[in-house]
Amino acid sequence: MKITGTIINYYIHCNRQCWLHAHRINLEDNSEEVRIGKVLHELAAEGKKNTEISIENIKVDKITDEYLVEMKKSDADVEAVKWQVLLYLKILKNKGIERKGKIQFEEKNKQDKKIVYIDLTEENEQALEEFLSSINNLLEQENPPKEELKKGCKKCAYYEYCFI
């Protein structure tokens, strides 16, 4: 299975969410949090070039001469977004396009936008390969992992599926 940015993001966040999403159990259409994120993406892209570019199995928010830019509505899980961006950078690199990563958090109610920069180093590439191997092992399992109540679960699109 081709690993997408969403799948690697979910893997870091929650293995069960990752498995469910990868196996086409999609409950995100009912999520207000997901809807808000999509609207923020649309507003940020409005009237601009180089936004939402599809390459193979990924969708990149924006590419500039120097950066691959990923936009998120919240910095609640920076680590998950970091690995998502590293996957994108690796796919671009394999196509002969080298960029740095830039993650922009467009949080509502905040005037200062948080920005995180990331480079695809050899160390990050090796760790990414290990993540991808682990994700493939997870997705090959016949059943999803057991639900595990965590801090962010109540905001998750899969909350009712897992706990109610």
C-alpha positions in Angstrom: 0.0 0.0 0.0 1.3 3.5 -0.8 1.7 5.5 2.4 0.1 8.9 2.2 0.9 12.0 4.4 -2.3 11.5 6.2 -1.5 7.8 7.0 2.0 8.7 8.4 0.4 11.6 10.4 -2.2 9.3 11.9 0.4 6.6 12.6 2.3 9.0 14.8 -0.9 10.2 16.4 -2.8 7.0 16.9 -2.2 3.5 15.4 -5.9 2.7 15.5 -6.8 5.8 13.6 -4.1 5.1 11.0 -5.3 1.5 10.5 -9.0 2.6 10.2 -8.3 5.4 7.8 -6.0 3.2 5.6 -8.7 0.5 5.5 -11.2 3.1 4.1 -13.1 3.5 7.3 -13.5 7.2 6.9 -15.4 9.2 9.5 -13.8 12.5 8.8 -16.6 13.8 6.7 -18.6 14.1 10.0 -15.9 16.0 11.9 -16.2 19.7 12.6 -12.4 19.8 13.3 -11.7 18.4 9.8 -14.1 20.8 8.2 -12.4 23.8 9.9 -9.0 22.6 8.6 -10.3 22.3 5.1 -11.8 25.8 5.1 -8.5 27.2 6.4 -6.7 25.5 3.5 -9.1 26.9 1.0 -8.8 30.4 2.4 -5.0 30.2 2.4 -4.9 29.0 -1.2 -7.5 31.5 -2.5 -6.1 33.4 -5.5 -2.6 32.0 -5.1 -0.4 29.8 -7.3 1.4 26.6 -6.4 -1.2 25.4 -3.9 -2.5 21.8 -3.4 -0.2 20.0 -5.8 -0.8 16.2 -6.3 2.3 14.1 -6.7 1.8 10.3 -6.8 -0.1 9.4 -3.6 0.4 12.8 -1.8 -1.1 16.2 -1.9 1.3 19.0 -1.1 -0.1 22.3 0.2 2.4 24.5 -1.6 5.8 24.5 -3.2 8.1 27.5 -3.5 11.6 27.8 -4.9 13.0 27.0 -1.4 10.2 25.2 0.5 7.6 22.6 0.6 4.9 24.2 2.7 2.4 22.3 4.8 -0.4 24.3 6.4 -2.2 23.0 9.6 -4.9 24.7 11.7 -3.3 23.7 15.0 0.1 22.8 16.4 -1.5 20.1 18.6 0.7 17.4 17.1 3.8 18.9 15.6 5.7 15.6 15.6 3.0 13.9 13.4 3.1 16.8 10.9 6.9 16.8 10.9 7.0 13.2 9.7 4.3 13.9 7.1 6.5 16.7 5.7 9.5 14.4 5.7 7.6 11.9 3.7 6.7 14.6 1.1 10.3 15.8 1.0 11.6 12.3 0.4 9.1 11.7 -2.4 10.1 15.0 -4.0 13.8 14.1 -3.6 13.2 10.8 -5.4 12.0 12.9 -8.3 15.0 15.1 -8.3 13.3 18.0 -6.5 15.1 19.1 -3.3 13.4 21.4 -0.9 13.3 22.3 2.8 10.2 21.8 4.8 8.1 24.6 6.3 5.1 23.9 8.5 2.7 26.9 9.0 0.2 26.6 11.8 -2.8 28.9 11.0 -4.5 28.8 14.4 -7.6 30.7 14.9 -7.6 33.2 17.7 -3.8 33.7 17.4 -2.2 36.7 15.8 1.3 35.2 15.6 1.4 32.3 13.2 3.8 29.5 14.3 6.2 28.2 11.7 8.5 25.1 12.0 11.3 24.4 9.6 12.6 21.0 8.8 15.3 19.4 6.6 15.5 15.9 5.2 18.7 14.8 6.7 20.2 11.3 6.3 19.2 10.6 9.9 15.6 11.7 9.2 15.5 9.6 6.0 16.6 6.5 7.9 14.0 7.1 10.6 11.4 7.7 8.0 12.2 4.3 6.4 11.7 2.6 9.8 8.4 4.4 10.2 7.2 3.3 6.8 8.2 -0.3 7.5 6.3 -0.2 10.9 3.3 1.4 9.2 3.2 -1.3 6.5 3.4 -4.0 9.3 0.5 -2.3 11.1 -1.6 -2.1 8.0 -1.1 -5.7 7.1 -2.8 -6.8 10.4 -6.2 -8.2 9.8 -7.8 -6.2 12.6 -7.2 -2.7 14.0 -5.3 -2.2 17.2 -7.4 -1.9 20.4 -8.8 1.5 21.2 -6.7 3.4 23.8 -8.1 6.6 25.3 -5.6 9.4 25.0 -5.6 13.1 25.5 -6.7 14.1 22.0 -9.3 11.4 21.5 -12.4 13.5 22.2 -11.5 15.8 19.2 -10.9 12.9 16.9 -13.3 12.0 14.0 -13.1 8.4 15.2 -14.0 9.0 18.8 -17.6 7.8 18.7 -16.5 4.8 16.6 -13.9 3.8 19.2 -15.6 4.7 22.5 -19.4 4.9 22.1 
